[in-house]
Amino acid sequence: MINATKKWIFLKISGALLVPLMIWFILNFINIYNQDYSIVENFFSNSSSKFLFSIFIINAYFFSALSISEVFEDYIKNYKIKNVANRILYASAVVIPLITIILMTRL
Amino acid sequence: MENKAPLSPHIQIYKWHISSLVSITHRITGIINIIGITLICLLVSLLILGENNYEMINLFLSSMIGKFIILSLTWSFSFQILSEIRHLIMDLGYGFDLKVTKITGLIVIIGSIVLTVVFYLIGKNFF
């Protein structure tokens, strides 16, 4: 299987997984976004919310990294710029969810 | 190594269609969503600093601008959800007929607005 096919399959699996996770998250976020600290903190320290939110952000960043790299492929002509942009994209897709999850576990 | 592959043609030379509008909006909402998710990750990370530091975030999110941002993010999520479902159905080989493409495109555009209202009302426990 060539890399482009693998990338397409990963994009589709993560895209399909993202739909229910987005629905779950947006419904809960609308409910808590302007609530007191204790309610927001309670939501993000709840073990099932922690687990689902972690899966949600890992999947969202993974999906975004794959799809934004496609946008770079379409619109950035210079190979060096594209390479740097992709490296920053993939690094942030790992670092941001990782830091968030570590900090969330301390709540 | 210089990439010799052709880039996407300039979009302004084409007449606008529902499919192209949905496709471009899908990309734009994808970028908006990841910016939104990054800000939410920041919000979650700031929770660790305690209640006093959260007051400012709460004040901002409760303001008109804050509510507008949340509502816009809800629309962006709604659009992405419907557009992703449309993409997945097309990947299964359905909905390529020109007429069907227009109808499903319209469903995504109008449906995203309806879904935003539904999500907001459910989220705020109106039902």
Interface residues (C-beta under 8 A of the other chain):
Chain A: K12 G15 A16 L18 V19 M22 I23 F25 I26 L27 N28 F29 I30 N31 Y33 N34 Q35 D36 Y37 S38 V40 E41 F44 F53 I57 A60 Y61 S64 S67 I68 V71 D74 Y75 K77 Y79 K82 I96 P97 I99 T100 L103 M104 R106 L107
Chain B: M1 E2 N3 L7 S8 R27 G30 I31 N33 I34 I37 T38 I40 C41 V44 S45 L47 I48 G50 E51 Y54 E55 N58 L61 S62 G66 K67 I70 L73 T74 F77 S78 Q80 I81 E84 I85 H87 L88 D91 F119 Y120 I122 G123 K124 N125
